[in-house]
Each structure stands twice: as C-alpha cells, then as structure tokens.
C-alpha cells in the first residue's frame, strides 16, 4: 500500500507532512561486555490515512476552488477591459461637450450681433433710402433665420448629449458595483481555499483509493 500526500493544485511549496524524530526504547537491553545500551528501537508513528470518501470530498473541493479561481481571473480581466472602455467613452463625451460648448458660445455671439443689427436698422431707418433699408432688413432676416435653424440644431444636440451622459452614468454606477461584487467573490474564494488547506492539505491517502476516485470522476466526466 503506497501513501501519498494530497496537496492543493494551485498552491506553491506547501509544507510537507511533519515527521517525528526517532524514539529511544527505554527497555533496550544492556550489552554486559561493554556496558552500553544496544541499538535503540525506532518506533515509527502511524500515519492516519484519509478514507476514500474524504479523498473524494477533498478532490471535489479542490476542483471547485480551481474553477472559481479561473472565473475570478476572467472577471478581473473583464473588469480591467471595461475600465479601459469607459475611459475611452468618457473622453469622447468630453470632446463632444467641448464642441457643444464652443458652438453655443458662437451662437450667443451671433445672437448679440443680430440684435445689434436690428437696433442699428431702427436707429438709421429714417436716414436710409428705401433700397438701403430693404437690403438691411433682408440681411437681418437671413441672419435671423440662419440663427434659428442653428439654435434648433444645438437644442437637439443638447438632448442627444444629455442622453449619452445618462447612459454613461448608468454604466459607471454598474461598473462601480461590479468591483464590490468581485471583491466579495474573491474574499469568499480565499476563505474556501483556507478551509481546503485546513481540511485536506498534506493529508495522506492510499494510492488505490486515488485510482478508484479518478476512475469514478472520469466516468462522471470530471
């Protein structure tokens, strides 16, 4: 019967099973010729082997821990990628906001210029010929119509930008919440790994039991 120590698949350099030192037999006979104690009898401590059920349980737990460790690793990779994507989306929205702010600034300047033109027309209308007055009014009306169209477009753009901000804000809230979930999942996993170490690490078992359990697991597709 061969005894083997069970160790965690993902653990590195776990301590081996402690070995007890030799025990001197107090009842050893004395050699009458040299009056020395004869070669001491070494009593090896008996190693308790895991039962097949215990071995199976520990192997199942280890598989679950390995699977969860990979799932957490994948989750961390997704979190990192999502963080990168959100930063890129934030930069795009920021550029749109800067462009929108600049366009609004230009519209304000144009509005002030149109209002000033209207006041000039009113102030000088009596001094201008009919042709000059008509030309000034046409210029005013054309600029005013162009301004109204531009203002309508900016208003619609503001609505689209606000919707984008809302969608982005919701994504950020969800992203921040996912960090807490991933953190809690990692803590729970580490607790399970510690529990496995306490229950299964470096426990001896029979090689025949291992072969039997592996056969069972292969049949079950594990």
ZISUL-V864993 format. One record per residue. N is the residue number from 1. SS is DSSP state (a for helix, b for strand, c for the rest). PSI is psi in radians with two decimals (* if undefined). Layout:
N,SS,PSI  N,SS,PSI
//
This chain:
1,c,2.19  2,c,2.30  3,b,2.40  4,b,2.57  5,b,2.35  6,b,2.25  7,c,2.68  8,c,2.34  9,c,-0.62  10,c,-0.16  11,c,2.63  12,c,2.31  13,c,0.90  14,c,2.57  15,c,2.48  16,c,2.91  17,c,2.26  18,c,2.44  19,c,2.38  20,c,2.60  21,c,2.95  22,c,2.54  23,c,2.22  24,c,2.28  25,c,2.00  26,c,-0.27  27,c,0.26  28,c,2.45  29,c,2.63  30,b,2.31  31,b,2.02  32,c,-0.38  33,c,-0.76  34,c,0.08  35,c,0.57  36,b,2.68  37,b,2.37  38,c,3.01  39,c,2.16  40,c,2.61  41,c,2.14  42,c,2.17  43,c,1.83  44,c,2.29  45,c,2.50  46,c,2.29  47,c,2.21  48,c,2.16  49,c,2.60  50,c,2.58  51,c,2.90  52,a,-0.66  53,a,-0.72  54,a,-0.72  55,a,-0.79  56,a,-0.76  57,a,-0.77  58,a,-0.66  59,a,-0.66  60,a,-0.75  61,a,-0.73  62,a,-0.74  63,a,-0.75  64,a,-0.71  65,a,-0.71  66,a,-0.75  67,a,-0.74  68,a,-0.65  69,a,-0.72  70,a,-0.68  71,a,-0.70  72,a,-0.71  73,a,-0.75  74,a,-0.69  75,a,-0.67  76,a,-0.68  77,a,-0.72  78,a,-0.70  79,a,-0.76  80,a,-0.75  81,a,-0.73  82,a,-0.66  83,a,-0.75  84,a,-0.75  85,a,-0.70  86,a,-0.65  87,a,-0.73  88,a,-0.72  89,a,-0.68  90,a,-0.72  91,a,-0.71  92,a,-0.77  93,a,-0.69  94,a,-0.73  95,a,-0.68  96,a,-0.70  97,a,-0.70  98,a,-0.73  99,a,-0.72  100,a,-0.79  101,a,-0.71  102,a,-0.71  103,a,-0.71  104,a,-0.71  105,a,-0.73  106,a,-0.65  107,a,-0.66  108,a,-0.73  109,a,-0.74  110,a,-0.68  111,a,-0.78  112,a,-0.67  113,a,-0.70  114,a,-0.74  115,a,-0.68  116,a,-0.70  117,a,-0.72  118,a,-0.73  119,a,-0.67  120,a,-0.71  121,a,-0.76  122,a,-0.71  123,a,-0.52  124,a,0.10  125,a,-0.70  126,a,-0.34  127,a,-0.18  128,c,2.69  129,c,2.91  130,a,-0.70  131,a,-0.79  132,a,-0.73  133,a,-0.74  134,a,-0.71  135,a,-0.75  136,a,-0.75  137,a,-0.68  138,a,-0.72  139,a,-0.75  140,a,-0.83  141,a,-0.66  142,a,-0.77  143,a,-0.67  144,a,-0.70  145,a,-0.72  146,a,-0.68  147,a,-0.76  148,a,-0.71  149,a,-0.74  150,a,-0.70  151,a,-0.67  152,a,-0.73  153,a,-0.69  154,a,-0.66  155,a,-0.77  156,a,-0.67  157,a,-0.64  158,a,-0.68  159,a,-0.76  160,a,-0.75  161,a,-0.67  162,a,-0.69  163,a,-0.70  164,a,-0.71  165,a,-0.72  166,a,-0.80  167,a,-0.76  168,a,-0.73  169,a,-0.71  170,a,-0.69  171,a,-0.73  172,a,-0.73  173,a,-0.78  174,a,-0.70  175,a,-0.79  176,a,-0.65  177,a,-0.57  178,a,-0.50  179,a,-0.76  180,a,-0.72  181,a,-0.74  182,a,-0.66  183,a,-0.79  184,a,-0.69  185,a,-0.69  186,a,-0.76  187,a,-0.75  188,a,-0.68  189,a,-0.77  190,a,-0.61  191,a,-0.70  192,a,-0.62  193,a,-0.74  194,a,-0.69  195,a,-0.69  196,a,-0.76  197,a,-0.75  198,a,-0.62  199,a,-0.56  200,a,-0.42  201,c,2.33  202,c,0.54  203,b,2.42  204,b,2.60  205,b,2.90  206,b,2.34  207,a,-0.58  208,a,-0.66  209,a,-0.69  210,a,-0.80  211,a,-0.70  212,a,-0.75  213,a,-0.72  214,a,-0.65  215,a,-0.75  216,a,-0.80  217,a,-0.66  218,a,-0.69  219,a,-0.55  220,c,-0.01  221,c,0.44  222,c,*
//
